[in-house]
C-alpha cells in the first residue's frame, strides 16, 4: 500500500478538530465572502421563520375562527398593539397586507438563497483551485522515490475526488449547517413564544429523531469512508492496467485482470448498497416521526382550540413550523455526512501535503560554466542497507566521454539519478566544479544535463512542443535543427502537419524508434554542457541506430558525455570506461586498456561479440 496510504482506515475518527482548523485556513483569503454568506443565511432563516407567523396573525385577526369572538395568545397581543398605534385595518385590507408580506418573504427568501448559493459555489471553486494548485505543486517537488512507492491512481484521487468532497463541504456544508441550526433555534423560540405547552408536546418526539439521526450518521459515515477508499483502489487499478494494456493483451491476461477488477468493483458496489440502506431507512423514519408530531399537534392543539386557549392561526402556524422543524434536522444529518466525507478527504490530502520533500531546493549557488563532476566515496541504497552503490569514486572533466558498463542492476543508472539529485546518497558526496551539489539550486544543477533515457515519455501536444517542452527560449529553428541532427526530420516531414502534428498520449501512433529520436532531439534542443545517454539506443532498430550514430558522435565532440550502454560497441571511443559490478567500480580505463586485462570488461565484450556473430 502507498506510503501515505498505509494508515488509511475506512472507519477512522469521525471528527478531528486539528484537521478542521487546518481545513478552514483555506477560507481565509475569502473570509469576507464567507462572512457575507453567513449573514445571507441568517436573513434567509429569518424570512423562513416569518412566513408561518404572518399566516397565523392574518388568520386570527382577519379570518374570524368559528365559535370565538376574540383571538387569544400572540395574535391577540399583536392586534392590541396595532390598535393602540392606529394601525387597525379592515379584514379585507388586513388579508391583502398579510398576503403581500408573505409573498415578500417568499421572493426575498428565494433571492437571498440564490445569492448565498452563488456566492458559496464561487468560493468553493476558488478554494478547489487553490487546493489543487497546492497539491500539484507539492507533487512536483516530491522526490522520485515517493512515486516509486505510491500508485498514480491514488494520487489522482487526491487531486480529483477528494478535493471535490471538500468542495461539497464549503458550498453546501458548514454555512448550511449554520443556517439549519439558526432555523431550528428560531422555530423553537417562536413556538415557545406562541404556546409553550403545545411546543413541549411537539418536541416530545425529538429524542426519537436524535436516536435515528445518530444511527444514520454513524452507519453512513462508515459506509461512505468505505466507498471513498474503494474508489481510490479502483482508480489505482485502472490507471495501472490501462497504461499496461499491451502487456495484459500480450500475455492473454484479459480474463484474469477482468476478474480482479470485478472483485474491486463489487466491493465498491457493496459499499454503496450499504450506504443506500441507511438512506432508505432514515428518510422514511423521519417522515414517520414527523407524521406522529403532526398527529400530536392535531390531538393536543385541536383540544386547546376547542377550549379557547389556542387560536386557529396559531394551530396552523404550528403545522407549518412542525414541517419546517424536521427538515433542518434531517438536513443536519446529511450535512454531517458531508462534513465527515470532508474530514476523511482532508486527512488523506494533508497526509500527502505533509509528505516531506526529501530533495530540498535550498541551494543558492549557480553552477556557471561547467568544469568537472566528481563522485567521492559515494554509497547509496534505495532500501535501508541494501547498497546499490558502494564507495564509488570517479571524476569527469569538461569535454570527456565516460562510459558506464556492467550487468543489469550493477548501479549504472543510479549514478545518473544521483547526478540529477533525484535521490541523495547516504554516504559520500557529489561535486560539481569542486562544490557539493546540495549548495547549488536544483534549477541550475539540472540545467547542466540533458538525458536520453531508456524509458521514453512523450506528452500530449504536438511534435515541436515535445522537443522543446514548450520552453519559449527554444526557437522553432533550434527545434528543427535538433531534429535534423538526429535524423528525426525524415519521419517528421512525412507527418500531415509536420512539427505541428498532434502527439497522442504517451506517443501512441509512433514507433519505438521514432519516439526515441524525438526524445533524443529534445535533449539536443536544450543544448546542455553535459549529455547523458542512458541505454539511448537500446530500443532502436539497426537501421535507425545507424542513422543516429554519426549524429551522436558529432554531438559529443567538445561536450562532456556520460554513456550507459549494454551494447559495448557504442562506447569503444570513450575516453574512460568504468566497469560496475555489484555496485562497485571493478575496472576503469580505455577500451584497449581493458581488453588487455583478462577481466570483467573483456568477458562482457567477448560474450556480446560471440552473440553478434551467431545472430
C-alpha positions, -999 to 999 in steps of 0.1 A, spaced: 0 0 0 11 35 -7 34 52 18 10 79 29 -20 54 25 -8 26 47 -26 40 78 -58 48 59 -87 34 79 -122 30 65 -136 35 100 -113 63 112 -121 91 136 -154 109 130 -141 144 136 -107 159 141 -105 194 154 -70 198 142 -79 188 106 -110 211 108 -89 241 118 -63 234 91 -91 230 65 -107 262 73 -75 281 67 -83 278 31 -113 301 38 -90 329 50 -85 346 16 -123 345 11 -133 354 47 -153 384 36 -174 364 11 -178 337 38 -190 363 64 -214 378 39 -227 344 30 -234 337 67 -253 370 70 -273 359 40 -281 326 56 -293 344 88 -315 367 67 -329 337 48 -336 319 80 -355 349 94 -376 351 63 -383 314 65 -394 317 101 -415 348 94 -438 332 69 -459 310 92 -461 337 118 -476 361 92 -502 335 83 -511 329 120 -517 365 127 -537 370 94 -560 341 102 -565 352 138 -571 389 132 -589 389 99 -604 355 94 -626 350 125 -624 315 139 -657 297 144 -671 299 179 -647 326 191 -654 363 193 -619 373 201 -584 360 195 -561 346 221 -523 344 227 -498 361 205 -523 372 178 -543 390 204 -513 409 217 -503 419 182 -539 430 174 -539 451 206 -506 467 196 -518 475 161 -550 491 175 -530 511 201 -508 526 173 -537 534 150 -528 506 126 -560 486 128 -575 479 93 -605 461 78 -603 423 74 -600 426 36 -572 451 38 -555 431 65 -557 399 44 -542 418 14 -514 432 35 -506 398 50 -506 382 15 -482 409 3 -459 404 33 -460 366 29 -452 370 -8 -423 393 1 -409 366 24 -411 340 -4 -395 362 -30 -370 376 -6 -361 341 6 -355 330 -30 -334 360 -38 -313 357 -7 -309 319 -11 -299 324 -47 -273 350 -38 -259 329 -10 -256 297 -32 -239 316 -60 -215 332 -35 -207 299 -18 -203 279 -50 -179 306 -64 -159 305 -31 -159 267 -33 -145 267 -69 -117 292 -58 -108 270 -28 -107 239 -50 -84 258 -75 -61 268 -46 -60 234 -32 -54 215 -64 -27 240 -73 -10 234 -39 -13 196 -43 1 195 -78 29 219 -68 38 196 -39 37 165 -61 62 181 -85 86 188 -56 84 153 -42 114 130 -49 113 102 -74 114 76 -47 79 87 -35 64 80 -69 82 46 -69 62 37 -38 28 53 -45 3 43 -72 -5 71 -96 -42 63 -94 -44 70 -57 -25 103 -63 -50 112 -89 -79 105 -65 -64 130 -41 -64 158 -67 -98 150 -81 -123 130 -59 -110 141 -25 -109 178 -34 -145 175 -47 -155 162 -13 -141 194 3 -159 215 -23 -192 199 -11 -184 210 24 -175 245 15 -205 250 -8 -232 230 10 -217 221 43 -206 245 70 -227 275 61 -258 254 55 -252 237 89 -251 272 105 -284 281 87 -301 249 98 -291 255 134 -303 291 132 -337 279 118 -341 253 145 -333 277 173 -356 303 157 -385 278 153 -381 266 189 -382 302 202 -413 311 181 -432 280 191 -425 285 228 -435 322 224 -467 312 208 -477 283 231 -452 266 253 -474 237 262 -480 227 226 -443 232 219 -434 207 246 -459 182 231 -443 187 196 -407 184 210 -416 152 230 -406 131 199 -373 149 195 -353 121 213 -366 96 187 -352 119 159 -319 123 177 -315 85 181 -324 78 145 -300 106 133 -272 92 155 -277 58 140 -278 72 105 -247 94 109 -226 66 124 -236 40 98 -235 63 68 -201 77 78 -185 42 79 -200 32 46 -191 65 30 -155 61 40 -155 26 26 -169 39 -7 -141 65 -10 -114 41 -1 -126 16 -26 -130 41 -54 -94 51 -48 -84 14 -52 -104 13 -85 -87 44 -98 -52 30 -90 -61 -3 -107 -75 13 -138 -45 37 -142 -21 8 -139 -39 -16 -162 -49 9 -189 -13 21 -191 -1 -15 -194 -29 -28 -216 -5 -40 -243 13 -63 -217 -21 -76 -205 -31 -85 -240 2 -99 -250 2 -124 -222 -36 -132 -225 -44 -118 -191 -76 -101 -200 -99 -126 -182 -77 -127 -151 -74 -89 -148 -112 -86 -155 -118 -109 -126 -96 -87 -104 -115 -56 -115 -148 -73 -109 -138 -80 -73 -128 -44 -67 -159 -32 -85 -181 -55 -64 -166 -42 -32 -173 -6 -43 -209 -16 -53 -215 -33 -20 -203 -3 0 -227 19 -20 -255 -5 -14 -248 -5 23 -249 33 22 -283 32 3 -298 10 31 -291 38 56 -306 64 34 -336 41 26 -344 37 63 -335 72 76 -358 94 55 -389 73 58 -384 70 95 -381 108 98 -413 111 77 -430 87 101 -418 107 132 -429 139 115 -464 124 109 -465 114 146 -457 150 155 -484 163 133 -509 139 149 -499 151 184 -505 187 173 -539 178 160 -547 159 192 -535 184 217 -537 216 197 -572 209 185 -583 204 220 -568 237 230 -586 254 201 -619 239 212 -613 251 248 -604 286 235 -569 286 248 -553 284 214 -561 303 182 -568 287 149 -540 308 133 -515 295 160 -526 259 153 -520 264 115 -486 280 123 -477 250 144 -484 227 115 -461 247 92 -434 251 118 -435 214 126 -428 206 90 -400 231 88 -386 219 121 -380 184 109 -364 195 76 -332 210 91 -329 180 115 -327 156 85 -306 182 66 -281 183 96 -277 145 94 -270 149 56 -246 178 62 -229 159 90 -221 132 64 -207 158 41 -186 171 69 -173 135 76 -166 130 40 -146 162 40 -127 151 71 -118 118 55 -107 135 23 -88 162 41 -70 136 62 -57 119 31 -49 152 13 -30 166 43 -11 133 46 0 138 11 8 175 16 27 166 48 49 141 30 83 156 34 103 168 4 135 149 8 153 167 -20 151 203 -8 159 231 -31 179 250 -5 210 258 -26 217 294 -35 247 290 -58 245 289 -96 267 264 -114 281 288 -140 305 273 -166 308 236 -162 344 223 -155 341 189 -138 319 165 -118 331 140 -92 318 112 -71 337 110 -39 333 78 -18 295 76 -26 274 49 -12 236 46 -19 207 23 -11 171 26 -21 160 5 9 178 5 42 212 -11 40 207 -28 6 236 -9 -11 232 -3 -48 265 18 -49 294 10 -26 321 36 -20 321 48 -57 346 74 -67 354 88 -101 359 122 -119 347 135 -153 363 167 -166 349 190 -192 349 176 -227 355 140 -216 335 110 -227 329 85 -200 311 52 -204 295 31 -176 291 -6 -183 282 -36 -164 254 -62 -159 218 -51 -153 215 -40 -117 251 -31 -113 242 5 -104 249 24 -136 215 42 -139 216 50 -102 247 71 -109 227 94 -133 198 96 -108 222 108 -81 238 133 -105 204 148 -112 196 148 -74 166 126 -79 180 108 -48 205 117 -21 235 94 -13 236 81 23 274 84 23 300 104 4 295 135 -17 289 145 -53 308 176 -65 303 199 -95 332 222 -101 346 211 -67 314 222 -49 289 199 -32 258 197 -54 235 205 -25 249 240 -25 235 246 -60 199 254 -68 181 225 -83 172 245 -114 208 255 -120 221 219 -113 196 201 -136 201 227 -164 236 212 -167 222 180 -181 202 166 -210 193 129 -206 180 104 -231 166 76 -210 157 40 -218 121 47 -206 107 72 -231 79 96 -223 61 118 -248 35 143 -236 1 151 -252 6 181 -275 24 184 -309 58 174 -321 75 207 -316 62 210 -281 76 176 -272 110 185 -285 111 219 -267 88 210 -238 71 243 -247 101 263 -235 98 297 -251 136 301 -250 139 274 -277 132 288 -311 115 269 -339 147 269 -358 165 253 -329 138 226 -327 142 219 -364 180 218 -362 179 193 -333 155 171 -353 177 172 -384 209 163 -364 193 132 -350 177 122 -383 142 127 -369 134 152 -397 130 122 -420 98 109 -404 86 143 -391 85 157 -426 61 129 -436 36 137 -409 4 156 -421 12 187 -401 50 181 -397 61 198 -364 25 209 -356 12 173 -358 -6 161 -327 12 137 -304 -13 115 -286 -10 102 -250 24 86 -244 33 89 -281 7 65 -294 10 61 -331 48 65 -332 72 36 -334 96 29 -306 124 42 -328 105 74 -337 98 81 -301 135 75 -293 145 100 -319 121 126 -306 135 121 -271 170 125 -284 160 157 -303 146 170 -271 180 165 -254 198 183 -282 174 212 -283 183 222 -248 220 222 -257 234 213 -222 270 212 -213 266 175 -201 249 148 -222 237 116 -205 228 87 -228 211 60 -206 207 30 -229 198 56 -255 200 33 -285 188 1 -268 153 2 -282 162 14 -317 164 -9 -347 196 -14 -366 188 10 -395 177 38 -371 207 33 -349 230 36 -379 213 69 -388 219 85 -354 253 71 -346 271 97 -367 250 125 -352 258 112 -317 295 112 -324 293 148 -339 273 160 -309 297 145 -284 327 165 -299 337 191 -273 309 181 -250 310 162 -217 292 129 -222 282 101 -199 271 70 -218 254 40 -203 250 11 -227 247 -27 -228 260 -26 -264 297 -22 -258 303 -13 -295 287 21 -289 313 32 -262 346 20 -277 357 56 -284 351 67 -248 380 84 -230 373 63 -200 352 32 -193 340 24 -158 331 -12 -152 305 -16 -125 299 -49 -107 275 -53 -77 276 -15 -70 314 -11 -72 338 1 -99 359 -30 -105 378 -18 -136 385 15 -153 404 25 -184 401 29 -222 387 1 -244 422 -11 -255 435 -10 -219 406 -30 -206 408 -55 -234 444 -62 -224 432 -72 -189 416 -106 -186 387 -91 -165 350 -83 -165 350 -59 -194 368 -83 -217 344 -111 -208 314 -88 -214 328 -78 -248 336 -113 -259 301 -125 -249 285 -98 -270 309 -103 -298 300 -140 -300 263 -133 -298 267 -108 -327 285 -134 -348 258 -161 -341 229 -137 -346 
